């Protein structure tokens, strides 16, 4: 069963390459994409418990990946975050 994954990345080039890599190498299904910290926080809130992995860019066009991680600090034990 694929990992329901949220990708927070503001570079379209990186997203276009990372999504297929995650699907192939990590058995991940990207269920949401955000380009800014504000969008990412809202997306994680909207998805609730429907995600298992968040791959978060540290340096975003607006905001920081650290803001996103802080917003998800109350996640359940089956939910993981990776800062890239």
C-alpha positions as a Python dict, from the first residue, in 0.01 Angstrom:
ca = {
    (1, 'X'): (0, 0, 0),
    (2, 'X'): (154, 334, -105),
    (3, 'X'): (243, 599, 151),
    (4, 'X'): (2, 892, 125),
    (5, 'X'): (249, 1176, 78),
    (6, 'X'): (235, 1554, 88),
    (7, 'X'): (506, 1736, -106),
    (8, 'X'): (596, 2092, -10),
    (9, 'X'): (824, 2225, -281),
    (10, 'X'): (817, 2556, -468),
    (11, 'X'): (1031, 2453, -765),
    (12, 'X'): (824, 2300, -1046),
    (13, 'X'): (1134, 2134, -1190),
    (14, 'X'): (1211, 1958, -863),
    (15, 'X'): (845, 1858, -818),
    (16, 'X'): (827, 1715, -1169),
    (17, 'X'): (1132, 1498, -1095),
    (18, 'X'): (1066, 1417, -730),
    (19, 'X'): (709, 1293, -764),
    (20, 'X'): (793, 1005, -1001),
    (21, 'X'): (1101, 922, -793),
    (22, 'X'): (893, 903, -475),
    (23, 'X'): (636, 685, -648),
    (24, 'X'): (895, 447, -789),
    (25, 'X'): (1154, 431, -512),
    (26, 'X'): (948, 485, -196),
    (27, 'X'): (608, 345, -298),
    (28, 'X'): (459, 688, -226),
    (29, 'X'): (142, 839, -367),
    (30, 'X'): (148, 1219, -365),
    (31, 'X'): (-194, 1325, -236),
    (32, 'X'): (-119, 1696, -208),
    (33, 'X'): (132, 1957, -321),
    (34, 'X'): (199, 2302, -175),
    (35, 'X'): (441, 2574, -283),
    (36, 'X'): (439, 2799, 25),
    (37, 'X'): (436, 2751, 400),
    (38, 'X'): (85, 2898, 423),
    (39, 'X'): (-48, 2662, 156),
    (40, 'X'): (125, 2365, 320),
    (41, 'X'): (-16, 2434, 666),
    (42, 'X'): (-367, 2467, 518),
    (43, 'X'): (-321, 2148, 314),
    (44, 'X'): (-207, 1943, 613),
    (45, 'X'): (-500, 2076, 814),
    (46, 'X'): (-745, 1993, 533),
    (47, 'X'): (-607, 1641, 491),
    (48, 'X'): (-628, 1567, 864),
    (49, 'X'): (-513, 1207, 917),
    (50, 'X'): (-517, 1125, 545),
    (51, 'X'): (-141, 1160, 498),
    (52, 'X'): (150, 950, 623),
    (53, 'X'): (458, 1130, 492),
    (54, 'X'): (537, 1497, 436),
    (55, 'X'): (843, 1584, 228),
    (56, 'X'): (915, 1950, 299),
    (57, 'X'): (1161, 2189, 134),
    (58, 'X'): (1341, 2403, 392),
    (59, 'X'): (1365, 2717, 177),
    (60, 'X'): (1029, 2809, 23),
    (61, 'X'): (928, 3102, -194),
    (62, 'X'): (714, 3221, 98),
    (63, 'X'): (785, 3106, 448),
    (64, 'X'): (1002, 2822, 573),
    (65, 'X'): (976, 2448, 585),
    (66, 'X'): (1033, 2479, 960),
    (67, 'X'): (698, 2658, 988),
    (68, 'X'): (534, 2363, 814),
    (69, 'X'): (701, 2113, 1047),
    (70, 'X'): (594, 2314, 1352),
    (71, 'X'): (235, 2314, 1228),
    (72, 'X'): (245, 1936, 1199),
    (73, 'X'): (410, 1864, 1532),
    (74, 'X'): (87, 1726, 1679),
    (75, 'X'): (64, 1461, 1408),
    (76, 'X'): (-17, 1101, 1492),
    (77, 'X'): (259, 840, 1535),
    (78, 'X'): (205, 697, 1183),
    (79, 'X'): (276, 1035, 1022),
    (80, 'X'): (635, 1129, 934),
    (81, 'X'): (802, 1444, 804),
    (82, 'X'): (1123, 1476, 607),
    (83, 'X'): (1296, 1808, 557),
    (84, 'X'): (1482, 1842, 226),
}
